[in-house]
Amino acid sequence: MYVSEIGLGCMSLGTEQRKASDIIDRAIDAGINYLDTADLYDQTVNEAIVGQALKGKREQIILASKVGNHLQPDGSWFWDPSKAYIKEQVKTSLLRLQTDYLDLYQLHGGTIDDPIDEVIEAFEELKQEGLIRYYGISSIRPNVIREYVNRSSIVSVMMQYSLLDRRPEESMLDFLHEEGISVVTRGSLAKGFLTDHAKTVIKNKGDGGYLSYSADELKEVIDELKQIDLVNNSLTSTAMRYVTHHPAIASVVTGASSTKQLDDNISAILHASTLPLSLHEKLQKITKQNFYTNHR
């Protein structure tokens, strides 16, 4: 499967059908062919909205969803990676999405204590049954990722990766690239801290810092980033181009709650030049090489 360099993360679409459809239509018109949803988003409503928006357009896109969070009638959920749940849930996801198959079905998390062989068996059977084309995992746990790489035929790993969260660089990106497994990223704009609106975002929600960055460190590193010669003179473009620099990355999945936000994200990457090696090195010096401390 060939996916666009930027994908649309559907979690932020909201619950208004018309608005969500407008965003999806704009994405497809702009050349985005990879849409990522999950049964958990808006308690299954997101899949239904995406399915309605894709009527008549299904063959134009690579459609991905996720499974493993077992929803209950009261809106709560528990982790359920059982074969029975995966095989049952895919059918309800397909009904909501109004399609006969998923291009990519992803385990929405995963721990080393899961019945991994059972999970793999479920996905392999779904492939044989024609309900999914491929499968992958959405995880940032190195020990879990290695198990699936060694024991399954996953084609992708979705993981959080950005200039402010460089944990995948420690070992995962090179490892996955060597194994021929693609990475699709989430969180690459770090909740808006790595956008051209960073000053406003820091003011509104920067008091708690971000991951290993304290509030002061976060403000300092963003200020320093804004002072260098950025791609297209844009922090958003630079942040996206930074993560696509590694050959393991297939697509940067970004959310959009409006067509304006979508247009900004599209412009930031599709109209941006590649990242010069000198700038890549400078960005690495400014930001931290943080590390996974758990799930190793």
Secondary structure, 3 states (H helix, E strand, C coil): CCCCCEEEEHHHCCCCHHHHHHHHHHHHHCCCCEEECCCCHHHHHHHHHHHHHCCCCHHHCEEEEEECEEECCCCCEEECCCHHHHHHHHHHHHHHHCCCCEEEEEECCCCCCCCHHHHHHHHHHHHHCCCEEEEEEECCCHHHHHHHHHHCCCCEEEEECECCECHHHCCHHHHHHHCCCEEEEECCCHHHCCCCCHHHHHHHHCCCCECCECHHHHHHHHHHHHCCCCHHHCHHHHHHHHHHCCCCEEEEEEECCCHHHHHHHHHHHHCCCCCCHHHHHHHHHHCCCCCCCCCC
